[in-house]
């Protein structure tokens, strides 16, 4: 059986609500000789194993060979236990910051699992994403340092001040649990002309349910745009990211589309949002208002990029390798920009804005922090030369 039939069966498993229809499709695939090991391995790489397992359990659990079924059950159970432990850390973290009068917004990870899939175990996530005000980052850094969280790099006050200007997040590791907390103070990854800081979202924050707790989170409109920005940055390397876009649109019939389109334009993220929504429509038949679809389809580049996203998933070779694309700045991201000015800004950011890797490589005292910006293009050039001669 052609391997790309595994991709088609994954899509069918996610889209089909009627158990009998899915069962019929699974039986056909098995009769055609589908490689179930490859199928479930692919589902795992795309962050979809728990969802696929849940769908198949509802219609045809006996069709999964016992040895494969046992491995899947162990994996899904492990994901559920791990996710529950991470939620405990998240609640403790938000309470800790609240005690210090610091507002923290939780997003992605467990919030998507609970609010989109109604089950914490159905969405694997490796870290906890928290957004704080850019003005609170230094205070949060000190609080976490004193409360059992270790930053990936220790910074002096002046170095941290410089990092806040050039980066958008910093990872901390919880000493007791080993859980990674990704502390954000900007959500575009410094790839958009407009910084998406806490101030941008403050007036639209909502109270989201997380098990028996209520935590501040992004509005549906802001979350939808963020998911499209995040997916575009990473070339939609996981199908679950796109399925989350599909689910948030499908489950929120009262989505304020005028606000979505307005904010996407205001933030210079129109093409990223259009690409994500059009790709979701192509792969999952996501339903959107007719006027919204007409506006999205006006961007021919977004249409072409949405087709590319579909082809990336359906092409087995590309689907197997796309997650290796970890570069922060790529030609794809340049194509995602709304204007040539935005592309130029992204190139300059790539060349001169130091990232965490630069802070790992070099250590400069406070008054010489500007040297991080000076050294970055030389480091990139040297690494490029080494690749040529490898």
C-alpha positions, 0 to 999 in steps of 0.5 A: 500500500502506498505510504501516503494512504497513511496520511489520508487515513489520518485525515479521515480519522480526524474528520469522520464523526460517524463510527461506522463510516470510519470503521469501513474506511479502516477495514478497507485500509487494512485489506489494502495492506496499510502498515499500521506501525507506520500509520501510528508512528506518523500520528505520533510525530504529528502530535495526533496519537491520542486523538487517533487512538480515541477515534479508533477506540470508538469504532474498531478497537479490535482491528488494532493488533494486540502488540500495537494496541498495548504500546499505544495504550501505554503511550497514551496513559503516559501522556495523560499522567505527564500532562496532569503533572504539568498542569499542577506545575502551571497552577502553582506557577500562576498562583505564585506570580499572582501572590506577587501581583503579577498577571500571567496568561496561560495558553497553548498546551493544556488549555487547548487540550481541555478547551478544544478536545475536552480531555487533558490526555488528548493533546501531547505537549512538552512545556508550559507556555506563559505570557507576562508583561514585558515590564514584569520579566525582570521581576518574574526572572528573580521570583522563579530563580528563588522558587525552584525554577532554573533558567536555561542561561543565568543572566546578570541584570544588564544582560537580561535587560538586553535579552528582553529587547532582542528575544521573546521568551526564556525557558525555565526548568522546574527543579522538582518535576523537570517540567519546562516553563516557556516564559513569553513576553512577546508572541510574534517571535520578533518576526512581525513589525508589531510587537505582540506583548501583553498590552495588546491582548489585555483588554480581551483576556478571558477566564478559561477552564483548566480542570477545576481551575480558572486561569486567564487566557487569550480570547478565541480571536487572539488565540486563532491568530496566534496559532496561525502565526506560530504554525507559519513560523514552523512551516506547519510541521505538525498536523495537530497545529492545523487541526487546532485551528480547525477545531477553534473555528468549528467550535466557536460559531460566534467567532468575531471574524471582523475582529480577526481580520482587523487584528490580522491586518493591524499586526501585519499577519494577514498572510499567516492567518490566511495561509493557516485558515485556507490550509485548514479548509483544504485538509479538514473542510473547515467551514467559515463564513462565505465573506471570510473565505472570499477575503482570504482567497484574494491573496494568491500567495496565501492560496499557494502556500496553503496548497504547499502545506497540504502537499507537505503533509501528503508527501511521505518524504516531506512529512517525515522530515519537515519537523527537522526544520527548526531554524528561526528564520527561513525563506518560508517565513519571508514569504509569509510576510505581508510586505517587502518592508516587513521582509526587510525588517525580518532579514535585519532581525535575523542578522543582528538580533541575538538569540539564546544561542548567541547568549550561550556562545558569548558572555559580555558584561553590561556596558558591552551588551551591544557586542551581542548584536555585533558578533551575531552576523559573524557567528552566522557567517562562520557557521555558514562557511563550516557547513559549506566545507563539511 
